[in-house]
Amino acid sequence: MPMEFRRLFGQGVILVGMAHQDGVTAKIRLGCQANAWAIDPGRPETLFSSLQEIAGLGFSGFEMGFRNVMQLRDAKEEFARERRGLAFFGVHIFLHEYDLATCVPPLDLAREVAEIGAELGAERLIVSGGPAGHATDAKAAALNALGEQVRRFGLGFAYHNHGPEVRGPEPEIEVLLAGTDPSLVGLLLDAGHAFRAGIDVADFVGRHAERLTGVHLRDFRSGRQVPLGDGDFPLDAVARALRGKSWSGWVLAEEEREDGSKPGLSAMRPARLALERAFGK
């Protein structure tokens, strides 16, 4: 897609609202993270084989981490062939340490990843961050600045939470949503972290559907992650809440395990069936 068209398309979908930025239909789309597979950053063929399995499971699209995107800088044409018609939902920047002043990734890194992601056909850039404490105003301002920069590449932009942002009587995520520009910053809700923090996930997505660009879904039983649909996560209630808002974003199975294991098909196959039962094909 030519860059000028990407730029105009990206701006246009942002203007019609975060809940509808993935197209003109009101259909919830089913995707997954490629990180559920064992991908070697130095061997693109390991990524391509995961995409083959993702397509074979019937997912509409995928998300992957920025380190995998960086390795594709010189393999764009091969990546385009190997996508197999899958939508590239987004590229995710997750770091172990963030900018000390803003608690988000550095602007230079975000720009570099956004540029490469746009060339590869990504729909959006996603960033995680560290807990801001009393610096939520600085963090919100930094997210607005990142969203402004990312839009120049024709991409959408979303913040992805972890556990600290959704804990406590006044969760940081509520402050960030109130302090950021909805036309620049969407939310990719990690519902697994929210569920484990005691959040009523169905209520949350119902209240913030207009800010949601996607939802990461994981499941747990007795504190241990299990394939989606096999645990205690209220998947059906979340699906009803989203459908009740005529929401049209992405729901993505997240099967990357905290113990570092990569379950691949053994977890993604039942997760795909659970998503279909809850949201339809």
N, C-alpha and C positions, 0 to 999 in steps of 0.2 A: 504494500500500500504506500503510495507516495507520501512523503513527510508532510506536505502542505495539506493533503486531504486528511491525514491522521490528525494534524493540529486542529483543523476545523471540526472534524468529527468528535475529537476528544472534548473540545469546548462545548459543542452542542449537547452532548449527552450529560455533561455536568449541569448545564442550565436547566434541564428538565427535571432534576431532582435525583438524589442519590439512589433512591429505591428503584429507579427505572433507567440507570445509566448503562445497562447491558443490552439495550435494544428496545424496540417499540412494543413488543408483546409483553403481556403480564404473566409470563411463565417463569416459575422457579426452575433454575438449572442445576444439574447435579454434577459436581466435580470432586476432585481429590487432590491431595498433596503428593507430589512425586517423591517426597522425602520418606515415604513409607518403604521405599525400595533402597537397597544398598547401592548408592551411586558413588563412583570414584571420580572426584573432580578432575583427575588427569586423564580420564578415559571416557570421552563423550559417548562411546557405544553403550556404556552401562546406563546412561540416561535414555538413550534411544530405545533400548530394550524395555525399560520401564514404561515409556510412552506406548509401546506396542501392547503391553499388557493392560494399561489404562484404557486404551481404545477398545480392546477386546472385551473388557468388562461392561462397556456401554456407557461410560462417563462421557459428558459433553466437553469437559475441559479439565485443566490441571493448573496447579500452582507449584512453583519451585523456588528454592533459595537463591540468593544473589550470587553465591560462589559458583553454583552450576551455570548461571547465566554468564558470568565472567569468562568461563572456559570456552564459551561458544562464540567469543569475539571473532574468531577466524574460521568458524564452521557454520555460518549463517545459512548458506544454501542447503547444506546437509540437514540442518535442524528443520528447515522449512519442509523438506521432503519427509522427514521422520515424524512430523507432528501428526500425520494421519488424519487430518481434518479436525483435530481437537482445538478448541479455543484455549488460548494461553491466558488464563484468568489473571495472573499477576506474578510479579517477582517480589520476593520478601527479603528485606534486610533485617536480620536478627544478629545482634552483637552481644558479646559478654560484657563489654564496657561501652558506655555512651558518652557523648560530650558532657563534661561536668556542669556546664552552665545551663544546658537546655534539656538534658536527659534524653536526647534523641540522636540518631546518626548524624555525622557531620554533613554539612550541605554539599561539599565537594564529592563525597562518596555517593550521595543520593543522586546528584546530577549525572555522574558517570554511569551508575547503574540504570538510571532512567533512559539515558541515551542508547545504551546497548539494548535494553529491554524493548524500547520502541522499535529499533531496527529488527528485532526478532519477532515482533508482532504482539508483545504483551499488551494487555488492556489497561493495566494499572501498576503502580508501585505501591508496595505495602511496607510499612516500617513498624518495628517494635521499639520500645523505649524502656528506660529505667524509671522507678518510682520517683516522682518529683518532690514529694514532701510539701514544703512551704513555697516551692518554686513553680507551682502549676501555671501561673501567668506566663512565665518565661517559656515553659514547655508548650503551652497553647500557641504563643506567638511564633515559636519555632516551627510548629506543625503547620500553621498558616503559611509561613515562608516556604516550607518544603512543598506544600501543595501548589503554591504559585509557580515555583520553579518547575515542578513536574508537569504542570499543565502546558508549559511551553514545548514539551515533547509530544503533546497529544495524548497524554496518559491521564487516567484517573488517579486518585491518591486516597489511601486509607491507612488509619492507624489500627494496629493489632495489639490487643491487651494481653497481659499475662496475669498471674494471680494478684500481685500487689495492687494493681489499679482497680480491682473490683472488690477488695476487702474493706470491712469496716462500716460504720453507720453512715458515713458520707464518702462513698467510693470516689477515688480520683477520676474514674472514667466519666462520672456525671459532671464533674467540674470541667473536664476537658471538652466534653460535648457542648457545654454551655459557653465555653470560651473560645471555640474555634468557628470558623466560617463554614457553614454547611455547603457552600458552593465549591469549597476548596478541599475540605477534609471529611472523608467518610469514615465509617467504622467497620472493620472486619472483626466481628465479635468472636473471640475464642470462648465458645460456650462451655467447653470442658473446664477451663479455669474458673469461669463464672459459677458453674454448678458446684465445683468443689469448694468455692468460697462461700457457699450458702445463698447465692443469688437465686431468686425466682426467675429462671431464664425465660419462661414463656411470658411473664409480665414485662420483663426488660425488653424483649424484642417487640412486644406490642406497643410499648411506649416510645421506642426509638426506631421504628421500622424505616422512617424516612431518612435516617442517617446510615442505615446498614447497606453496605455494598456486598456483604457476604457474611456467612456464619461458618466457623469451624466447629465440627461436631465430633465429639469423642464420648466414650462410654466407660463407666467404672462399676465394679462390683466389689464391695468390701475394701475400697481404697485402691484396688488394682485395676489397671486399664484392661478392658476386654473389647472385642470387636463391637462396633456400633450395633445397637439393637439387642445385645446380650446382657446388658447391665441395668443400672437404675436411672440412667439419664432419661428425662421426660420428653422423648423424641416426638411422640404424637401430640403432646400439648404445645410444643414449640411449633410444630407444623401447622396446627390449627391457628395459633396466634399470628403466624406470618400470612397464611391464606386469608385470615380475617381482615388484614390490612391491604389485600390485593398486591402484595409485595412481589417483586420480580427480580430479585437478586440471585446470588449463588449460595448453595449449601455445599460444603466441602467436607468429605470424610478425612479425618486427621488421625492417622494410625502410626505416627512416629512416636516411639515409646520412650519413656523417661529413662529406662535402663540401657538405651542405646541400641536395642534390637530393631531390626528392620523386617517386619512380618510380611510385607508385600502381599501377594495374592491370598495368603491364608487368612488375613484380616480384611483385606479390601473386598474380597468377593462377598462375604456376609454383610459388610458395610454397605455395599452397593444395593443389595437386596433390601436392607433396612431403609435406605433412603427412598427406594422406589415404593415400598409399602407406605411410607409416611407422606411422600410428596407427589407420587405418581411418576411416570416415565418422563 
